[in-house]
């Protein structure tokens, strides 16, 4: 047993969270509730970190954090903090995560891993070094913790679909469909890295890799910005990221996946649709009906074939046994509770959680390949060119100051 693991069992894990907006609220809800439903190691919600003293104080009182700070570096220096949950914008991920890992803190980091491939490489390298010392890290691709998608992975791994040939993944939202929606950090490449590509295509691509346990070998993609300027504090400001993205992915198994994402798809609120087609069966899923999985078994006689609806609310389904009696649905927020549960159990067991920073890097390489393809008239890009053989330099992860 690693000395740090022994310490964790002797006293509650001290948790600090950096960032308190949208993702901070979702993660705080999970930290506040996870021990009520799952048998997890003892922990304390010690510190919430944010740049605005008044804002972070209000959030801490509402979300159950004992203290606040405006200086994440001082928090990393504290001996009573063992876990750091990073919910800050993407341009801060590399600096904070690498510093936390080097300080010996377990790190949970919201997706995508980073804003650039260079940052992602440096972060994965830091995570590997930390893991050798018993320090764990995980990327927050929370849709892996949707019970229906966890069940889909089980069915695919059991061979119920046979050889998977074709996957369609579409993640569609409409919150930017209105051209008068104001400018924000998510629409600036310097702070967001990319638009719909990094924000929601990262989820869709991670699901392809997760469900199929496969690797992407080549990519063709296209990006488009429909509204090029939006109202900001200084008048109209230029949007420097994509509104929508399309990609075709070739996988090592021979399967082909198509990915389509948009933040201007009017009427689509938060619809992650997945279709997985094998030679023995197929699966359909839509996040807007997240308790349902549709399964076609092509091994039964044709006269009996058809998609059947599985309500994923039975105790035999992944994660569900901890919640309500059968048939009582759960929601989007529960995926974060499952994520925190799995992260805590990995820390307690001294095992590497999933998805790892390396998994996040795999997604980042695909995102970079889509961008390169789009910049070259949708040319086919080989993924192997995005693999580095030497350790990345610390300078590769330089990002702006602050949190």
C-alpha positions as CSV (number, residue, x, y, z in Angstrom):
1,X,0.0,0.0,0.0
2,X,1.3,3.4,-0.9
3,X,1.8,5.7,2.2
4,X,-0.6,8.3,0.8
5,X,-3.4,5.6,0.5
6,X,-2.9,4.7,4.1
7,X,-3.2,8.3,5.1
8,X,-6.5,8.6,3.2
9,X,-8.0,5.7,5.2
10,X,-7.0,7.3,8.5
11,X,-8.6,10.7,7.9
12,X,-11.2,12.1,5.5
13,X,-9.9,13.3,2.1
14,X,-9.8,17.1,1.9
15,X,-11.4,18.3,-1.3
16,X,-10.8,21.6,-3.0
17,X,-12.8,22.7,-6.1
18,X,-11.6,25.4,-8.5
19,X,-14.4,27.2,-10.3
20,X,-18.0,27.5,-9.3
21,X,-20.1,28.4,-12.3
22,X,-22.0,25.8,-14.5
23,X,-19.7,22.8,-14.0
24,X,-18.9,23.9,-10.4
25,X,-22.5,23.8,-9.5
26,X,-22.9,20.3,-11.1
27,X,-19.8,18.9,-9.4
28,X,-20.8,20.5,-6.0
29,X,-24.1,18.8,-6.2
30,X,-22.3,15.5,-6.7
31,X,-19.9,16.0,-3.9
32,X,-22.8,16.9,-1.6
33,X,-24.8,13.8,-2.4
34,X,-22.5,11.0,-3.3
35,X,-22.0,9.6,0.3
36,X,-25.7,9.5,0.8
37,X,-26.1,6.9,-1.9
38,X,-22.8,5.2,-2.4
39,X,-20.3,3.6,0.1
40,X,-17.3,5.9,-0.6
41,X,-14.2,6.9,1.4
42,X,-14.8,9.7,3.9
43,X,-14.1,13.2,2.5
44,X,-14.7,16.9,3.4
45,X,-15.8,19.7,1.0
46,X,-13.1,22.0,2.3
47,X,-12.4,24.8,-0.1
48,X,-14.1,26.5,-3.1
49,X,-11.8,28.6,-5.2
50,X,-12.8,31.5,-7.5
51,X,-11.5,34.9,-8.6
52,X,-14.5,36.9,-7.3
53,X,-14.5,37.0,-3.5
54,X,-18.2,37.8,-3.1
55,X,-19.2,35.4,-5.8
56,X,-17.2,32.5,-4.4
57,X,-18.5,33.2,-0.9
58,X,-22.1,33.0,-2.0
59,X,-21.5,29.8,-4.0
60,X,-19.7,28.1,-1.1
61,X,-22.6,28.8,1.2
62,X,-25.1,27.5,-1.3
63,X,-23.1,24.4,-2.4
64,X,-21.8,23.2,1.0
65,X,-18.1,24.2,0.9
66,X,-16.6,25.1,4.3
67,X,-14.1,27.7,3.1
68,X,-13.2,29.9,0.2
69,X,-10.1,31.2,-1.5
70,X,-9.2,33.4,-4.5
71,X,-5.7,31.9,-4.8
72,X,-5.5,28.3,-6.1
73,X,-1.7,28.2,-5.6
74,X,-2.1,28.7,-1.9
75,X,-4.7,25.9,-1.8
76,X,-2.3,23.5,-3.5
77,X,0.2,24.2,-0.7
78,X,-2.1,23.0,2.0
79,X,-1.5,19.7,3.7
80,X,-5.2,19.2,4.4
81,X,-6.1,19.1,0.7
82,X,-5.7,15.7,-1.0
83,X,-8.1,16.1,-4.0
84,X,-8.5,18.9,-6.4
85,X,-11.5,19.2,-8.7
86,X,-10.9,21.6,-11.6
87,X,-14.0,23.2,-13.1
88,X,-12.2,26.3,-14.4
89,X,-12.3,27.3,-18.2
90,X,-10.1,25.3,-20.5
91,X,-7.3,27.8,-20.9
92,X,-6.5,27.3,-17.2
93,X,-6.6,23.5,-17.2
94,X,-3.0,22.8,-18.0
95,X,-1.4,25.2,-15.5
96,X,-3.6,24.2,-12.6
97,X,-3.7,20.4,-13.3
98,X,0.1,20.1,-13.7
99,X,0.7,22.1,-10.6
100,X,-1.8,20.0,-8.6
101,X,-0.3,16.7,-9.7
102,X,3.2,17.9,-8.9
103,X,2.0,18.9,-5.5
104,X,0.8,15.3,-4.9
105,X,-2.9,16.0,-5.2
106,X,-5.4,13.7,-6.9
107,X,-7.0,15.6,-9.8
108,X,-10.5,15.4,-11.3
109,X,-10.6,17.7,-14.4
110,X,-13.5,18.7,-16.5
111,X,-13.3,17.9,-20.2
112,X,-11.9,18.6,-22.7
113,X,-8.4,17.9,-21.3
114,X,-6.9,21.1,-22.6
115,X,-7.2,23.9,-25.2
116,X,-4.2,22.7,-27.3
117,X,-2.5,19.5,-28.1
118,X,0.8,20.7,-26.6
119,X,-0.9,21.4,-23.3
120,X,-2.7,18.0,-23.4
121,X,0.7,16.2,-24.1
122,X,2.3,17.9,-21.1
123,X,-0.7,17.1,-18.8
124,X,-0.7,13.4,-19.8
125,X,3.0,13.3,-19.1
126,X,2.5,14.9,-15.7
127,X,-0.3,12.4,-14.9
128,X,1.9,9.4,-15.7
129,X,4.7,10.7,-13.5
130,X,2.2,11.4,-10.6
131,X,0.6,8.0,-11.0
132,X,3.9,6.3,-10.3
133,X,3.8,8.0,-6.9
134,X,0.2,6.9,-6.1
135,X,-1.4,10.1,-7.3
136,X,-4.5,9.6,-9.5
137,X,-6.1,11.7,-12.2
138,X,-9.3,11.5,-14.2
139,X,-11.0,13.5,-17.0
140,X,-14.7,14.3,-16.4
141,X,-16.4,12.8,-19.5
142,X,-19.6,12.3,-17.4
143,X,-21.6,10.6,-20.1
144,X,-19.6,7.4,-19.5
145,X,-21.6,7.3,-16.3
146,X,-25.1,7.4,-17.9
147,X,-26.4,3.9,-16.9
148,X,-27.9,3.4,-20.4
149,X,-24.5,4.1,-22.0
150,X,-22.7,1.9,-19.5
151,X,-25.2,-0.9,-20.3
152,X,-24.5,-0.3,-24.1
153,X,-20.8,-0.8,-23.5
154,X,-21.5,-4.0,-21.7
155,X,-23.7,-5.3,-24.5
156,X,-21.1,-4.4,-27.1
157,X,-18.3,-6.0,-25.1
158,X,-20.4,-9.2,-24.7
159,X,-20.6,-9.5,-28.5
160,X,-24.4,-8.8,-28.7
161,X,-23.9,-6.6,-31.7
162,X,-21.3,-8.8,-33.4
163,X,-18.8,-6.8,-35.5
164,X,-19.5,-3.1,-35.2
165,X,-19.4,-1.6,-38.7
166,X,-20.9,1.9,-38.4
167,X,-21.4,4.5,-35.7
168,X,-23.3,7.8,-35.9
169,X,-22.8,10.3,-33.2
170,X,-24.7,13.7,-33.2
171,X,-24.6,16.2,-30.4
172,X,-26.9,19.1,-31.1
173,X,-27.8,22.2,-29.1
174,X,-29.4,25.5,-30.0
175,X,-28.2,28.0,-27.4
176,X,-26.3,30.0,-30.0
177,X,-29.0,29.9,-32.7
178,X,-30.0,33.5,-31.8
179,X,-27.6,35.8,-33.5
180,X,-28.0,38.4,-30.7
181,X,-26.8,36.0,-28.0
182,X,-23.9,37.9,-26.4
183,X,-20.2,37.2,-26.7
184,X,-18.7,35.0,-23.9
185,X,-15.4,33.3,-23.2
186,X,-16.7,30.2,-24.9
187,X,-16.7,32.0,-28.2
188,X,-13.1,33.2,-28.0
189,X,-10.4,30.8,-29.2
190,X,-7.9,32.2,-26.7
191,X,-10.0,31.1,-23.8
192,X,-12.1,28.2,-25.2
193,X,-9.7,26.6,-27.6
194,X,-12.5,25.8,-30.0
195,X,-16.2,26.0,-30.2
196,X,-18.7,23.1,-30.6
197,X,-15.7,21.0,-31.5
198,X,-14.0,21.0,-28.1
199,X,-17.2,21.6,-26.1
200,X,-19.5,18.9,-27.3
201,X,-17.7,16.9,-30.1
202,X,-15.2,15.9,-27.4
203,X,-18.1,14.1,-25.6
204,X,-19.3,12.4,-28.9
205,X,-15.8,11.3,-29.8
206,X,-15.1,10.0,-26.3
207,X,-18.3,7.9,-26.5
208,X,-17.1,6.3,-29.8
209,X,-13.8,5.4,-28.2
210,X,-15.5,4.3,-24.9
211,X,-18.3,2.2,-26.4
212,X,-16.2,0.4,-29.0
213,X,-12.9,0.2,-27.0
214,X,-11.3,1.2,-30.2
215,X,-8.8,3.7,-31.7
216,X,-9.1,6.3,-34.4
217,X,-6.6,5.9,-37.3
218,X,-7.6,8.7,-39.7
219,X,-9.9,11.7,-39.7
220,X,-11.7,14.0,-42.2
221,X,-13.5,17.1,-40.9
222,X,-15.1,20.4,-41.5
223,X,-15.8,23.4,-39.2
224,X,-18.2,26.3,-39.7
225,X,-19.1,29.6,-37.9
226,X,-22.6,30.8,-38.9
227,X,-22.5,34.0,-36.7
228,X,-19.2,35.7,-37.1
229,X,-19.8,38.6,-34.7
230,X,-21.8,38.9,-31.5
231,X,-22.6,41.8,-29.1
232,X,-20.0,42.3,-26.4
233,X,-18.9,44.9,-23.9
234,X,-17.2,46.9,-26.7
235,X,-19.8,46.5,-29.4
236,X,-19.8,43.8,-31.9
237,X,-16.9,41.3,-31.2
238,X,-15.5,38.6,-33.5
239,X,-16.4,35.0,-32.8
240,X,-13.2,33.1,-33.3
241,X,-14.4,29.5,-32.8
242,X,-16.7,27.2,-34.7
243,X,-20.5,27.0,-34.3
244,X,-20.7,23.5,-35.8
245,X,-18.4,20.7,-36.8
246,X,-18.5,17.5,-38.8
247,X,-16.0,14.6,-38.9
248,X,-15.6,11.1,-40.3
249,X,-13.5,8.8,-38.3
250,X,-11.8,5.6,-39.4
251,X,-11.2,3.1,-36.6
252,X,-8.5,0.5,-36.1
253,X,-11.2,-2.3,-36.1
254,X,-12.4,-1.3,-39.6
255,X,-15.5,0.5,-38.3
256,X,-16.4,4.0,-39.5
257,X,-17.9,6.7,-37.3
258,X,-19.6,9.9,-38.3
259,X,-19.7,12.8,-35.8
260,X,-21.9,15.9,-36.2
261,X,-22.1,18.7,-33.6
262,X,-23.8,22.0,-33.5
263,X,-24.7,24.8,-31.0
264,X,-27.1,26.4,-33.5
265,X,-29.5,23.5,-34.2
266,X,-32.8,25.2,-33.5
267,X,-35.0,23.1,-31.3
268,X,-32.3,20.7,-30.1
269,X,-31.6,21.5,-26.4
270,X,-29.0,18.9,-25.4
271,X,-29.4,16.0,-27.7
272,X,-26.5,13.5,-27.8
273,X,-27.7,10.8,-30.2
274,X,-25.7,7.6,-30.7
275,X,-26.4,4.9,-33.2
276,X,-24.2,1.8,-33.2
277,X,-24.7,-0.8,-36.0
278,X,-23.2,-4.3,-35.9
279,X,-23.8,-7.4,-38.0
280,X,-25.8,-9.0,-35.2
281,X,-27.6,-6.1,-33.7
282,X,-27.9,-2.3,-33.2
283,X,-28.2,0.2,-30.4
284,X,-29.9,3.6,-30.3
285,X,-29.5,6.3,-27.5
286,X,-30.6,9.9,-27.1
287,X,-29.5,11.9,-24.1
288,X,-32.8,13.7,-24.0
289,X,-34.3,10.3,-23.0
290,X,-31.3,9.2,-20.9
291,X,-33.1,6.4,-19.1
292,X,-33.8,4.5,-22.3
293,X,-31.6,2.3,-24.6
294,X,-33.1,0.8,-27.7
295,X,-31.7,-2.6,-28.8
296,X,-32.3,-4.6,-31.9
297,X,-31.3,-8.3,-31.8
298,X,-30.7,-9.5,-35.4
299,X,-30.1,-13.1,-34.3
300,X,-33.8,-13.7,-33.7
301,X,-36.1,-14.6,-36.7
302,X,-36.8,-11.7,-39.0
303,X,-40.5,-11.9,-38.1
304,X,-39.6,-11.0,-34.5
305,X,-37.0,-8.3,-35.1
306,X,-37.4,-4.7,-34.2
307,X,-35.9,-2.2,-31.8
308,X,-37.1,-2.8,-28.2
309,X,-37.0,-0.2,-25.5
310,X,-35.0,-1.0,-22.4
311,X,-35.9,1.2,-19.5
312,X,-32.5,1.3,-17.7
313,X,-33.8,1.6,-14.1
314,X,-33.4,-1.9,-12.7
315,X,-31.0,-2.7,-9.9
316,X,-29.1,-5.0,-12.3
317,X,-28.2,-2.0,-14.5
318,X,-25.0,0.0,-13.9
319,X,-25.1,2.4,-10.9
320,X,-28.9,2.1,-10.6
321,X,-29.1,-0.1,-7.5
322,X,-27.9,2.8,-5.4
323,X,-30.9,5.0,-6.2
324,X,-34.7,4.5,-6.3
325,X,-37.0,1.5,-6.7
326,X,-37.1,0.1,-10.2
327,X,-38.7,2.2,-12.8
328,X,-38.0,5.5,-11.0
329,X,-36.0,7.5,-13.4
330,X,-32.8,9.4,-12.7
331,X,-31.4,12.5,-14.4
332,X,-28.4,14.3,-15.9
333,X,-27.0,15.4,-12.5
334,X,-26.7,11.8,-11.4
335,X,-23.9,11.2,-13.9
336,X,-21.6,13.5,-11.9
337,X,-22.5,11.6,-8.7
338,X,-21.4,8.4,-10.4
339,X,-18.3,10.1,-11.6
340,X,-17.3,11.3,-8.1
341,X,-18.1,7.8,-6.8
342,X,-15.8,6.1,-9.3
343,X,-13.0,8.7,-8.7
344,X,-13.1,8.2,-4.9
345,X,-13.1,4.4,-5.2
346,X,-10.1,4.6,-7.5
347,X,-8.2,6.8,-5.0
348,X,-9.2,4.5,-2.2
349,X,-8.1,1.4,-4.1
350,X,-4.9,2.9,-5.5
351,X,-6.1,2.1,-9.0
352,X,-6.0,4.3,-12.1
353,X,-9.5,5.7,-12.8
354,X,-11.0,6.0,-16.2
355,X,-11.1,8.1,-18.4
356,X,-7.5,8.9,-17.7
357,X,-5.6,11.9,-18.9
358,X,-4.2,9.6,-21.6
359,X,-7.8,9.0,-22.7
360,X,-8.4,12.7,-22.7
361,X,-5.2,13.1,-24.8
362,X,-6.5,10.6,-27.3
363,X,-9.6,12.7,-27.8
364,X,-7.5,15.9,-28.0
365,X,-5.5,14.3,-30.8
366,X,-8.7,13.6,-32.8
367,X,-9.9,17.2,-32.2
368,X,-6.6,18.5,-33.5
369,X,-6.8,16.3,-36.5
370,X,-10.3,17.5,-37.3
371,X,-9.1,21.1,-37.1
372,X,-6.2,20.3,-39.5
373,X,-8.4,18.5,-41.9
374,X,-10.9,21.4,-41.9
375,X,-8.1,23.9,-42.6
376,X,-7.1,21.8,-45.6
377,X,-10.5,21.4,-47.3
378,X,-11.5,18.3,-45.4
379,X,-8.4,16.3,-46.4
380,X,-7.8,13.0,-44.7
381,X,-5.4,13.3,-41.8
382,X,-3.6,10.3,-40.3
383,X,-3.7,10.2,-36.5
384,X,-0.2,8.8,-36.1
385,X,1.3,12.2,-36.9
386,X,-0.2,13.5,-33.7
387,X,1.8,11.1,-31.4
388,X,4.9,12.5,-29.8
389,X,7.9,10.3,-28.8
390,X,9.7,12.7,-26.6
391,X,8.5,14.1,-23.3
392,X,6.8,17.5,-23.8
393,X,8.5,20.5,-22.3
394,X,7.0,22.5,-19.4
395,X,6.8,25.5,-21.7
396,X,4.3,23.7,-23.9
397,X,1.7,24.0,-21.2
398,X,2.1,27.8,-20.6
399,X,-1.3,29.4,-20.0
400,X,-2.5,32.7,-18.6
401,X,-2.3,33.4,-14.9
402,X,-5.2,33.1,-12.4
403,X,-8.2,31.0,-11.7
